[in-house]
Amino acid sequence: MEKNSAIIVGGGIGGLTAAIALGKKGYPSIVLEQAEAFAPVGAGIQLGPNAFHMFERLGIAQLVQEKCSYPEAGLMRDMYSAEIVGDLPMGDAMIKRYGNPYAVVHRGHLHNVLVDACIRLGNIELKTNSKLISYEDKTNHVIANLENGASLSGCVLIGADGVWSGVRKQMIGADSVPQNLGYFAYRAVCNSDDIPEDLFENTVTLWAGPGFHIMHYPLEGGKLFNLVAVFRSARFARGESDYGGPDELQEIFASAHPKARRLLEFIDTSKNWNISVLEPIKDWSCGRVMLIGDAAHPMLQAMAQGACQAIEDGVCLADFVEKNHGDYQKAFLATQNARQMRATQMQYQSRKYWEIYHAAGVYSELRKKMLIRGAAEAIESVAWAYDPVTWE
Ligand SMILES: Cc1cc2nc3c(=O)[nH]c(=O)nc-3n(C[C@H](O)[C@H](O)[C@H](O)COP(=O)(O)OP(=O)(O)OC[C@H]3O[C@@H](n4cnc5c(N)ncnc54)[C@H](O)[C@@H]3O)c2cc1C
């Protein structure tokens, strides 16, 4: 199967979805994952209705939905006063308008559904401990060179290797390396029993402050509670070397509302994520190599759409491979054509929302004016993101 298979680099949400979408249409693939197991960071992820439109097409919507929880609303609270300054109805209102739910799920559970779907298809080879270090485009096939010394050949190579994509770096060069935005994220998933009742809400809640925020939502039907705390590091901005640590996290949140500070007590301070950005790249493919997901269009998490967009990429690519009777190079160009403006709009809107989240002073008053509106208007405002997408 090797030479006819597409080599997919990265067994994240994007890589696995692309493998399933191709596999369902009879196109085999090999998924190379550098880690020991297909097991993402143990945190939650939000899935907009647009992700479920894709899961329906892959025949796994029901399986994913069984693992999900369903928040009643997306709330924005002012970091200092706890006042609600934005309200997006979710629950039944989302299903009624978009035909699919807004859901949250543990990444590990979503991954299990995707890995099982790959195994069931029978034409997808999943390889762990397989870190790609370089590839060679041989015009009529590609070779993937792995860190463990092995080389594999395939008909094409799909870089689904995330925001720090090595495939992108080889394809485009060092200019395509993301830049540190100076923000740092800490996460946690805890038992909901440990969360005091007055802090628990069945909502996706964002506490928004100038240059810092907390996001939380329950998982597993309320058994678990997912938290993310993010802040802009003043030390990084001043060019100091000791930045982004737990001490700075505490310093920045010292001025927050007491409830937000109590939520911070549940954050796992053993590891942080540096938030990086990359301007949209012009070409997603070169010859027999294509980028998808965060490798092609990394975005800030403010719209909670990075994974949703990676999922759309995989489905779209498989549609064009089928439409072009297995001519991947034509499919690569068609996929970029169909997807680039949507992904770029997500990148752009995510940056805009990032600013709105972190608005200060009078801008934060404007934010409230903009975001407090009727339920129907609020739910309609995201139609561009959640309505089903089609590609010709
Ligand atoms: C704090 C935070 C919250 C977020 N919340 C949401 C959300 O709620 N909803 C949402 O849609 N998105 C969210 N995102 C964004 C989302 O996580 C990403 O957009 C999504 O994971 C991208 O999927 P991907 O498959 O393209 O890349 P990744 O998930 O990064 O997967 C890449 C995979 O490639 C592997 N890999 C990398 N290099 C190599 C190599 N050389 N060889 C082999 N394997 C390799 C990695 O180990 C990894 O498994 C969030 C991001 C952050 C940081």
The ligand as an ORCA input file, in Angstrom:
! r2SCAN-3c Opt
* xyz 0 1
  C      -5.436     27.159     24.565
  C      -6.010     26.726     23.234
  C      -7.380     26.491     23.135
  C      -7.934     26.117     21.901
  N      -9.282     25.876     21.829
  C      -9.826     25.513     20.657
  C     -11.231     25.249     20.566
  O     -11.936     25.333     21.566
  N     -11.758     24.887     19.350
  C     -10.968     24.774     18.226
  O     -11.502     24.457     17.140
  N      -9.640     25.013     18.280
  C      -9.053     25.363     19.458
  N      -7.711     25.587     19.540
  C      -6.904     25.411     18.318
  C      -6.661     23.935     18.041
  O      -6.060     23.303     19.170
  C      -5.762     23.761     16.833
  O      -6.165     24.625     15.812
  C      -5.840     22.322     16.312
  O      -5.349     21.431     17.295
  C      -5.044     22.187     15.026
  O      -5.068     20.841     14.612
  P      -3.916     20.278     13.696
  O      -4.241     18.843     13.497
  O      -3.731     21.161     12.515
  O      -2.571     20.432     14.554
  P      -2.204     19.811     15.956
  O      -3.388     19.548     16.794
  O      -1.139     20.694     16.523
  O      -1.563     18.400     15.599
  C      -0.312     18.296     14.992
  C       0.213     16.897     15.264
  O       1.393     16.727     14.487
  C       2.378     16.090     15.281
  N       3.681     16.461     14.715
  C       4.274     17.682     14.717
  N       5.451     17.642     14.080
  C       5.606     16.363     13.651
  C       6.618     15.687     12.908
  N       7.727     16.325     12.498
  N       6.458     14.380     12.623
  C       5.337     13.713     13.046
  N       4.356     14.292     13.763
  C       4.477     15.604     14.044
  C       2.110     16.615     16.686
  O       2.664     15.762     17.679
  C       0.596     16.656     16.709
  O       0.031     15.437     17.133
  C      -7.121     25.975     20.748
  C      -5.743     26.209     20.853
  C      -5.189     26.579     22.089
  C      -3.700     26.821     22.158
*
